[in-house]
Structure formats: structure tokens, C-alpha cells
Amino acid sequence: MSTSATVDRAFRSALYDTGDDTLDTGASLLAADPAADAEVARRGEDLVASAWQRGWQPADVVRVVRRELDETHARLAGSLIRAQALRDGRVRGARWQAQVAGLPTSEAAARADRFSYATAVLELYRLLLRLPALEPLDEVAGAGEPPGGRERKPESRMLGRIRALLAKAEATGFPEEAEALSAKAQELMARHSVDEALLAARAAVTEGPDAVRIGVDPPYEQAKAVLLDAVAAANHCRAVWNEAFGFSTVVGFASDLEAVELLYTSLLVQATGAMTRAEAAQRAGGRKRTKTFRQSFLAAYAHRVGVRLAAAAAEVPVGEDLLPVLASREVAVGERMDRLFPETTTTRLRGVSDAAGWEEGSRAADAAQVRGRKRLP
């Protein structure tokens, strides 16, 4: 039997029938024929390319593989995506390239047990084959731009300062220092957004809004999605959560999207730390805390942070000459959102029933001090 015929038979057995017996049969065929490895890899790259055509991006694929399978499969997926990138004829943008560069890869030693390796590969291919279509994020504003999306500008000094401040806020063990650092970061974010809009207006820049997918990982995905939505809204963006695949799509202008990613990640880290400390205090008081406590804590944290972010955003001074620019950008974001998601639904936040968790989460959100402080006289 030829190598191609062996692969065909293995794929027919393992990929188009979900039974364990058929998977074992396919893996046995591939394990017995080392010459089939190259053909198996080539077909895997074709599956990856097909996923791109259905709207998926590298980080999306690895995220769903981790969600549905495990880290071994995620590393196999990363290696496959990197191999496909080397022969991909499309020009990809900087965000896409950064996703590829950050992918995990598999160890060569994994091939030592050929049957186990072939089983993992076929399980991965089963998943890739069944990925549904997603909303395409590759929309560009004008002709001649790369199909992978617009190239992002080099990170500004302002964003570099914001990133450094948030990193310090996450690392410090002193709540007052974390508050001051977070406050300064939020102040710089608001100023950065206004400055970018003003520069675009003066330069007559016609670029439209971008869209990115940000992972919303378990546990307590609902509360985390609410937090991300609040951060997005405060930074002139809009978010839609895809519960099935563990991400939210955020639409906005490039500089605002970078701010959303930075602030959401930082607040999530700070929330997790605050929740751990709150649980320790509850246990020290003789009270056992459960999943309901943590869910209620994060829900309250997300709600309270959202209220405070909205208040802080409303206080950012904006000149009258910039109001039409900001209004037009808001309209552009709304139009892009409507094209991507013509139909959306709302969902009720579940599992919020622990009063102590809600109280502790609200207190932690107040301590996050997300709004800028007034200058001292």
C-alpha cells in the first residue's frame, strides 16, 4: 500500500468517525508507516489553512485546542501553525505574526512512542476539521492593504509607560502602591486615547476600527467577560463574548484596543490576588468559602470596576473641536460591530448568591483605584 493510501485509510477511519475504535485503527496505521509522517504533516497544514479561511487566527486555534483537548495537543497545533506559516503565501499583519511567534511547540521526543503521537495528531485533526466559521477580522479600510490586516505602528512611549505601571501594580505587595500605579495608568490611558484621536483628525487619517479576540478563560468566564466588556466600553470600544470558544471580540481603534488589552489583563491579575487574600481572611475567621464565593466576588468586582471606569471616562476633558471626531469614531466602531455581529443576545450572570463574596469583590474593586487622581496643589 502506498504512503498516500495509508494516510487516506487512516484519515477515513479516524477523522470522519468519532469512535475510539476507529481512532485506534487510524493511529495504528500511521504508527506502522514512518514514511507517512511528511504527508500527515502536509495535510495538517492544509487543515490549518482551511481554518484561516473560516475566520480563525493562530491564537484562536491554540486557545480552543487547550479548551477541548490538552497542552500536548496545543503544542502540536503550535508546531503545525508555524510550519504552515513558512509556506503561507498571504501577507500577514503584525498582530498575526506576533501570535505565531508566541505559539507553543511540541518536543521532538514526543515521536518516540509512535502510536501515542499518531493518536494525539489525529485527535487534533478531528478538532481542526470540525471548527465552524467565525466572524472574519481581516477587514481593511482601503485597497492595497495587506489581507492579514493593517500593520500596527510601533508602540508609543505612552503605551510603554502604561505597560510598565501596570506591571508594577501587579507585582507590588503594597495595596496603596498598587492603587497609585493603577490610577496613574488609567490617567495615561485616557490621555493617550484623546491624543491619538486628535492626531488622526489633524492628519486626516481614514483608517477604520480594528477587531481583536481576547481570551476569556475558565473558571468564572461570565464574570471575566463582564469585566472585559466594562474595560472596553470605558475605552471607546465594544465587546461581544463567545462563550462556546472562550473569547470576546473587541472592536475599536488600534490605540484603544491596546489599552483595553493592557488594562483588562492587569485588573484580572489584581482581582485574582485580591480574591485569594479575601478567601484567606474568610478561612482565618472560620468560614469555609466555595466556588459561589469566588463567582460572586468576581461578579461584584467586574460590576464595580465598570461603574468606576465609566465615571472616570466621563471626566476626561475633551476640547469642543475634538467632539465631532470622537463622535465619528464611535459611529465607525458601531458600524463595524454591526457588520461583524448583526445579531447578538444577552445572558444572565449565574452563580452570584454569596453576599460575603459580593461585598469582598466590591471592596477590592474600590481599592483598585482605576480613576486618575487630582493633582496636589
N, C-alpha and C positions, 0 to 999 in steps of 0.2 A: 504494500500500500504506500502511495506517495505521501510526502510530508503534508502537502496541501489537503489531501484526502483525509489524513489523520486528524488534522485540525478541524476540517469540516464536520467529521463524525463526532469529535469531542464537543464542538460547539452546539451541534444539533441536540446532543444528549443533555448537555449541562445548562445551556442558556435559554432554551425555549421550553423547558420543563423544569418546574421548581422543586421537584422531589429530591430528597437526599441521595437516593439510589442512583439517579441519573447524574447527579453531581459527582459522585464517586466514580462512575463509569467514565465520565469525561476526563476527570483528573488522572485516572489510571492510564488512559490512552496518551495523554500529554507527558506524563511522567516516564513512560516507557520509550519515548522518542525524543531524545535531546535535540535532534535536528529540527524539531518543530518550534523551538523557542523563538527564533527570529520571526517566523510567520505569526506566532501568537502575539508577540510584541507589536508587529506592524498592524495587526487587526485591532489591538487595544488602542493604538494611536488613532486609528480611524474612528473608534467609538468616542474618543475624546474630542476629535474634530467635529463629530456629529453633535456632541453636547454644546460646543460653541455655537453651532448653527441654531440650536434651540434656545439660545439666550443665556446659557450658563457661562460662568467665568471661573478661572482656576481656584480661587479661594472658596467659591460656592461648592465646587465639586468635592474638595477635600473636607469641607465642613459637613456635607451630607454623608460622605463616606464614614467619617468619625461617628456621626449620629446613628447611622444604620448598622455599621459593622464595628471596626475597632481600629486601633492605632497601626497595627500591621498593615491593614488594607489602606489606611490613609497614606502610609509611606510608599506603598506600591503605586497608589494613584499619583503621588507627587513625582515619582520617578518617571511614570508614564507621561505625565503632562510635560515634564522637562524635555523628554525625548521628542515628543510631538512638536514642541516649540522650536526645535532645531530645524525641522523641515516644514514649518508653517509658513506659507507664502504670504500671509497677510501682515501688514504693518500694524503693530500693536502699540498702544499708548503707554505712557509711563506708569500709570496705575496698574495696568495689566502686567507689565514687565516686573513691577515690584511684587505682585502676587506670585508670579512664577519663581522669582528669586527667593521668596520666603517659604517655599514649599518644603515639607519633609521628604526624605528619600529613603529607599529601602537599603538594607545591608546586603552586600553580595553573598554573605554567608547564608542568607535565607534560602538559597537554592540548594543547599546541601541535602535537605530532605525534599526530593523532587515531588513526591505525592502531596505533601503539605503545601508546598509552594504552588503547585498547579491548582490545588483546591482553593487557595486564597485568591489566586488570579481569576479563576472562573467565578467566584463569589463577587469579586469586584466588577467583572464584566457584566454579570447579571444586573447589578445595580445601575451601571452606566447605560445599559441597553434600555432600561425602563424609566430613565429620567424624563419627566414631562417637559413641555416647553415653558420657559419663563419669559417675563417681560424683557425685551431687548433693551440694554442700557447703552448701546453703541451709537445712539442718535447724535448727529453732529449738526452744527449750525450752518455751515456753508460748504460749497463744493470744494473738492481738493483737499479736504482734511482727512487724516488717516482714519480708516474704518474702525480701528480699535478705540477711537475716542481722541479728544484733544490732548495734546501734550500739556502736562501741568508745568506751571512756572516753578523755578527753583524756590524752595521755602524761604519766605521773607525772614528778616531778623526778628520781626514782631512774633511770628509763629514759633521761632526758635526760643524766644524768651518765654512764651506761654508754655511751651512744652517743658522747659526747664523748671518753671514754677510749679507746674502740676506734678512733675516727678518728685520734687522736694516735698510737696504736700502729702503725697502718698507715702513717702519714706519716713517722715518725721514721727516720733512718738509723742510729740507735744501737741495737744489739741489746739492751743492758742496759735502756735506757729502754723499749723495746717490751715486754720481759719484765715490768717493773714495772707498766706500764699495763695489760697483758693480765691480770696477776694481780689487780689491783685491780678490774677489770671483772668477772672471774669471781666474786670475793668478793661484789660488789654484786648480781650476778645471783642467786646462791644465797640471799642475804638477802632480796632482793625477792620471790622465789618463796614463801618461807616467810611473809613478811609478808602477801602477798596471800591466801594460804590462811587465815591467821589472821583477817584482816579479813572474809573471806567467811563463816567459821564464826560469828563474833560477830554478823554482820548477818543470818544465816540466808539468805544468797543461794543461790538454787536454780538459777542458770544452769548449763547443762551445758557440756561442752567444745566448742570450735570446731574447724574444719579449714581449712587453707590449703594452697595449692600453691606450692612454691618451685622455681624453675627450676634444673635441673642441666644445665649447658650443656657441649657438647664443647669441647675434647677431653678425654679421660680421665674420661668420665662415671661409670664404675663407681667409681673411687676417690673422686670427689667425692660420690657417693651414699652411700658408706660413711662419709665424714666427716660428712655431714648426719645420717645415722642415729645416729652416736655423739653428736653435739651434742643431738639430740632426746631420746635416752634419758637423758642426764645432766640434762636439764631437765624431766623428768616428762612427756615427750611420746613419741609413736610415729610412725614414718615408713614409707611404702611407696613404692618407686621405680617409676615408669612409664618404662621405657627408651624405648619407641616414641615418646613425645611429649615427652621431655626435662624431666620434673619429678618431684618427690617430693611426695606428700600427707602433711602432718604434722598429727596430731591432738593436741590438748591444750587447756588452759585459756588464755584470751586473753593473760594476762601472760606465761605461759611461752612461748607461740608468738612473742611479740615478742622475747623473749630469744634464742630459737633463731635467728630470722632475723638478729639483730644479730651473734651470736657466729659463726654459720656464715659469714656474709659476711666478717667480719673475719679469721677463721682462713684462709679461702680466699685472701684478699689476701696475708696474711703467708706462706702456703705458696708462692704463686707467686713472691713476692720471694725467698724462701729458695732455691727451686729454681733461679731464674735465677743467683743468686750461686754455688750449688753447681756448676752447669754451667760457669760461667766459670772456677772453680777447676780443674775437671777438664780443660778445654781448655788452661789455662795449664800443666798438668802433662803435656801432650802426648797426652791420652787423648780420643778422639772419643766424644761421648755422643749417644745417639739417642732415639727415641720410647720404647724399652724402659726407658731410664734414667729418663725423666720419669714414665712409668707406675709404675715400681717406687718412685720417690721419693714420689709422692703416695699410693700404697697404704700405704707404711710410715708416712707422716705421719698418715694417717687412722687407722690401727690404733693407733699410739702415743698420739695425742691422745685417742682413745676410751678407752684404758686409764686415762689420767691424769684425764680428766673424770669417769669413773666413780668413781675413788678420791676425787676432790675432793668429789663429790656425797655420798658415803657419810660424809664427815667433817663435814657441815653439822649443827650442833647443832639438835635438834628437841625441844621440850617434850613430855612424855607426853600432855598434853591435846590436842596437835595431831596425834598419830599416827592416831587414828581418822579425822580429816578428810582427811589425806593418803591414807590407805588408800581412803576412799570416792571420792576424786578419781581415784585410779589405776584403780579399778574402772570409773568412768564413762568414762574415756578408753578402756579396753579394750573396753567395750560399744559405744561409738561406732565404734571401729575395726572391730569385728566386723560391724557393720551396713553400713559402707561397703565393707569388703573381706572377705566371707565366705570367700574362697579366695585364698591368696597362695602364691607359690613362692619358693624361694631360688635364687641363681645363684652360680657360682664366679667369683671375681675373676680376670680373664685378663691375660696380658702381664706378670706380676710375675716376672721372671727375671734382673734385673740386680742383683747383690749390692752394687755401689757405690751404685746408686740407692736401694736399701733402707736401707743404712747412713746415707747422707746425709739421707734422709727422716726416719729415726728421730731423728737428731741434731737436725734442725730442729724436730721436734715437742717434744723435750725442752727446746729453747731457748724454745719458745712460752710456757712457764711459765704454764699455764692455771689452776693451783690457787692459792688465796689463800695469802699468806704470813702467818706468825705475827707478832704484834705484838712490837716490840722491848721488852725490859724497861725 
